Amino acid sequence: MTKKEAISAIHAQFANDLTKKQVGEIFDALFDAASGALKNEGRLSYPGFGTLTVKTVAARTGRNPQTGEAIEIAASKRITFKPAAELKAKLN
């Protein structure tokens, strides 16, 4: 689902109260708040959907696949998702 499709789906439920532009602004604000929570707290939990957490990946040595030369891969952060039981049940 694209952002445009998500906005249209939400707008269909609130067409009498909100314009598509307003729904888009709310959608953007939601994801800005989620990004801020992940950055500041390292975790975002939404009951019935799941939990996003920030994990730190340590620096490591890798290989250039073309030359076989050893290269250093810098430490980085990764976001992981653990779905809630309710979401898993909906997928079955």
N, C-alpha and C positions, 0 to 999 in steps of 0.2 A: 504494500500500500504506500502510495506516495503522500507527501504532505498535502497536496491539492485534493486528493481523494479523501484523506482523513478530515480535512476542513469541510468538504462537501457532505460527508456522512454526519458530522456533528451538526452542521447547519440544518440539515434535513429535520433533525429533532427539535431545533429551536428557531425555526424559520419565522415564527410569529413574533419572537422577542429580540433576535439578534441578526445583524447583517453578516454576510460572509466575511467582510473586512473585520468586523468585531471578533468573530470566531477565530480568524487568523491571528489577530493580536493576542487573544487569550492563549491560543496554541503556542505562539512564540514565547509569551511570558511563562507558560508552564515549563517549556524546555530550558529557558534561561534559568529559572529557579532550580530545576533538576540539575543542570550543569553546575550551578553554584553550590548546591548541596554536595555533589560528588567532589568538587574541588576542596571545599572547606571541611566537610565531615568525613569524606571517604566512603560514604554509604548513602543509599536512597532506597527506602522500602515503601512499597505500595501494596497494602493488604489485598489479597485475592489475585494479584498479578505477579509479584516477585520482588527480588532484591538485587540492586546493582551495587557492586562494591569495587573500589579501586585497589588493585594489587600492584606491588612493585616487583618488577622483574630484574634480577641481578645482572650485572655486566658479565659477558661471557666471551669465549673465543669461538669464532665460527670459521667457515672456509668459503672462499670465493669459488663458486661452482665451475667457473670457466678456467681458472688457473690453478686451483687447489691451494692457493696461498692462504695462510692463516690471517684472519682479520679480527679486530676487537669490535664487539658489538656492545654499544653503550647501554647502561642501565636505562630502563624506561618504565612507564606506568601503563597498565592495561585495565580495562573495565571488564568485569565478569558479571554474568547474570545467572541467578538461581531462581527458576520459576516457582511460584506458589503451587500448592497442591490443587487449588481450585482451577488454576490455569491449565495444569497438566490434565485434569479431568475433562475440561472442555475440549481438549485436543484429541481425546480418544473417542 
